[in-house]
């Protein structure tokens, strides 16, 4: 039984994946390499001519261009969120502009009942297998404990 549980743990940890993040910093008052700084008035790309927003194939400075595949931020790194934002909802605490990069902010959604998102939706078969094995371990563990209590 212990060997079986050890195999399940090793199998579970073997399927874990790593995530790498890129970071980039922009001049004061800039949340991307596009346009001018809202605080200093200088270009956000550090050159004499600013990059006009939005980039071709982009609606905002977030993500990648649908036509060129380049980051919409105008730099080498695609932005997930604008400066002062930790989601696409609401307003930036840095600039006060909408966090979705458009002229109109998306309201923060209310809580919706349901199952949480785990990020492993693509591994449904592995998740189902691990939950089934966990359930079987719980059932057999309960049976073993009840048998031991009857002996005592």
N, C-alpha and C positions, 0 to 999 in steps of 0.2 A: 504494500500500500504506500509506503514511504517512497519507494523507488518510482512508483507511478506518479506521485505528486511531484517528485523531483524532475521527471521527464516533462510534465506539464509546465513547470516553471521555466525550465531551460528552453522549451519550445516557444513559450510566450515571450521571453526576453530576446530570443534569437530573431524574432520578427519585428523588433522595434526599429524605428528609423530615426536618423538624425536630421535636424533642420539647421541650415546655416542662414545667417542674416547679414545683409549689407547695410552699412550706414553711410550717410553723406551729410556734410554740414554746408549751410548756405550763409551768405553774409547777413548781418542784422537786418531785419525787416523783410527777408525773403523766405518763402516756403518752397521754392523751386528755383531753377536757373532761368526762369522766364521773366521777362519784364524788368521793372525797376523796384528797388527797395522802398517800402512804405515809410521807413524811418530816415534813411540817408539820402534817397533819391538816386543813388548810384545803380548801375546795371547789376542784376543778380547773377549774371554769368561771369562777372569779373573782366569783361572785355569792353571796348569802347562802344560797340553796337549791341543792344539787347536782342534776345531771341523773342520774336513775337509769339504771343499766346493766342490760341492754342496751336500746338504743333500739328502738321498735316496728319490726318487720321485720328486725332484726339479731340475729345470734347472738354477734357479738363487736364490738369497737370499730373493726374494719377494714372498709374498703370502703363500700358504699352500702346503704341499706335497700331490701329487695325490695318493700315496701308503699308507702313515701313517696318513695323516690328520694333522700332526704337523706343526707348523710354519717353513718355510724354512730358517728363520733367525738364527736358532740355539738357540733361546731364547724362552720365554713364549709368546711373542707378535709377530704377523706377521707384516712384514713391507709393507707399501703401496708404499713408495718411499725410495730410498737410501739417505744417508746423502748428503746434498748439492743439492738435486733435489726436484722440486715441481711437476714433472710429469715423465712419462716414456721416454720422448723425450730429445734429446741433451745430454750434459755432466754435471757431478757434478761440482759445484763450489767449493766443498771441496776437492775432490780427483782427479778431471779431468777425471774420468772414465765414461763410458756410463751409463746413468740413468736407462736403462732397465736391468742392471745386467749382460749383456752378453759382449762379446768382441767387438761387433759392435753396435754403437749407431743408434737409429732410428731417422731420420731427423724430425724436427718440421714440422708438416703438414701445408699447406697453408690454407687460409680461404675458407671454402666451404659454398656456400649459402644454406640456408635451415632453418628449424625451430630449435630453441634452445632446448637442452635437459633439462627437468625440474626435472627429478628424480621421477616423479609420472606416468611413462608410464604404470605401472601395474594397475593403477586406472583409466583406460580409461572411464569406464561408469560414474564414479563420475565426472571426468573432463568434459565429454560431457554434463552431466546434469547441472553442474554449468555454463558452457558457454551458454547453451540454456537459462537458467534462467536469466543470465546477459543480454543476447540479448533481451529477452522479457521485462525485466525491462527498458532497453534503449528505446525500441519501445514504450511502454506504457508511459514512462516519456516524450518522444518527443510529443506523441499525447496529453498528458495532458497539456504540455506547449503551444502547438499550439492552443488548445482550449481556454486556458486562455488568449492568446494574441488576439484571435478573439473577446472575450468578452469585452476587453478594448477599 
